[in-house]
């Protein structure tokens, strides 16, 4: 088992950041417009305004991301498992799933806003609606991919359905579900940004768009940087969880 | 005693039904090792799946001590060619899986440690299957089967994926443990040598669809230096003749 963060990995991450920041710096030198400030100014600005202006927005956005992902997992994983395990359920639900997956959910936003208002509920529903499909399909395929032989020992022991579930189905598919969660996380953050531009005065999406409209580019960039870090730390958290839970791989 | 009467199993392929086992009948006495030998594709594995309760779609009757096969009620130890270990469980968790499923952990006591020691895996208990060699994985599978204290032990070519030296080691090791417990065992093999070494009865199956051609007492059972004896050569020749005729 490799350590979660070897020095090598840290070095790689650091190098990536350095290249990104240098590129940004050079662009800002060439363009010389207030719309692309130098990274140093932005970083200093983040430190200056984080506690007073950004922290509350981070809190709201984080809560929405986590709730959205949690709800999508709580609904999507059981549905996917049922589809993967019972051929009949799959036959009925798969066409429905394939039919509704490509529907642009953003186009449903006006309807959801009419039905659920402008508040938290419609924001969460948007996130869940968009990410749940990946989670259902991944969970279903993870169960289907378990080789038939894996079940044989348990069958010969007379295991119950529940035992088959806890001993085989759940552990065998956890790693794939975590991968789906990672993908869902990226998507959730982008949808979040969109949904936070209406009906709220809290959240990173609101903060960034508000700064932009006030032509406060330093605030706007500070918001973008913080949003990126939120994603970065959430991704790392999932990586750590995966290495802990799936150490048998 | 296990009693199999007129057992027929067919597989449904695209347009036709292929018969895997055709009216197979045999009685298996308690406390014996029966080695089943036959050409590949003769339904040997299918027979084990019926006996272990995995395959339920058959005609004829199969009973253990007069009762029909029911993996929930009976303790059936199954050892497969690919070991059948769960990759996300450690050696120890895999080995006690049987009694965990049977909700019978308290009966483990020192017996588990004793079996681990006999099989030489007491130092590997925290490892995962992928960190073990094939021989070590098969030891874990054997440990799981014996810890279960099964009424019936079913082995499907358990040593065929191992190299020749490890295979002979495992045969000896298995036989030593078996002698102390005398579990009724059905051991499927395609090796005449293995059939002679391990079976006190040898059942020879025909090529597909499988039927029992003959059941022989094995005079070589438990002989010392088996592989250098005349009886071994005589039996080996006889077996090969019956197998090739079938």
Interface residues (C-beta under 8 A of the other chain):
Chain A: X149 X150 X152 X153 X154 X155 X156 X157 X158 X159 X163 X167 X168 X171 X172 X246 X247 X248 X249
Chain B: X49 X52 X53 X54 X70 X71 X72 X73 X74 X76 X77 X78 X80 X82 X84 X86 X87 X88 X89 X90 X97 X98 X101 X102 X128 X129 X130 X144 X148 X154
